[in-house]
Amino acid sequence: MPIDYSKRPGSGGGNPPDPGRPASPVSLSKVTLTKSSPTVSLTKSGGAGGKLHVNLNWNARAASAEQPKGFLKRIAAAAQSGAIDLDLGCLFELSDGRKGVIQALGRQFGSLDAPPYIFLDGDDRSGAVSGGENLYVNLAHANALRRILVFASIYEGASGFDQADGVVTLTPASGPPLEVRLDETAGRSRMCAIALIENRGGELTVSREVRYIDGAQDALDRAYGWGMDWTPGRK
């Protein structure tokens, strides 16, 4: 079974950075990871410290649908129209060999200040929250991390990623944000491996994957050789 480091949002050291603290300067120039340029070194670009913010955003409904104005109206409309619900999560492996998963399914939200040093900030069930879903990685403990596979899954509302127009942005504490667009033909796959963060002898790298998987988290595990045991879960 995956190690359960789950904490509910808002508990203890699992919260994202205090918004009252001054933020580190971040370049506004995004770097888009593509097939031809899939890998960036966070260490060489100066983004290997602090907290790495991973954001998933998508269109809740088809672009042709009329979007109601106002937050509460968007929530209500999403509930009535079967809006697309994507989930952000990751598989992780620590340097001591421990492995696990961070995801809303099973409420395994993680923690920033204790292993695995990864925290999922809630679950956007409607697709109507403009901020999407957010994952944080505490790179102050980078030596404790071996690899992190960021993924998205379709929970409901779509038969494939082509309908969601998803984009993931990885923003380090310093250096340019990294963008990965889920823009390849996905078929009816409901799971997508998005980016692989690796500690390669002390150098942190981020590699674009955008690999669509037929199946759920257990199929993703097999595709990347994580080697964990899986049981059915629910939100």
Secondary structure, DSSP 8 states (H G I E B T S, - for coil): --B-----TTSGGGS---TTS------S--EE--SSS-EEETTTTT-SSSEEEEEEE--SS-TTS---SSHHHHHHHHHHHT--EEEEEEEEEETTS-EEEEBTTTTB-EESSSTT-EEE----SSS--TT-EEEEEEGGGGGGEEEEEEEEEEEES-SSGGGT--EEEEE-SSS--EEEE--S--TT--EEEEEEEEEETTEEEEEEEEEEESSSHHHHHHHHT----------
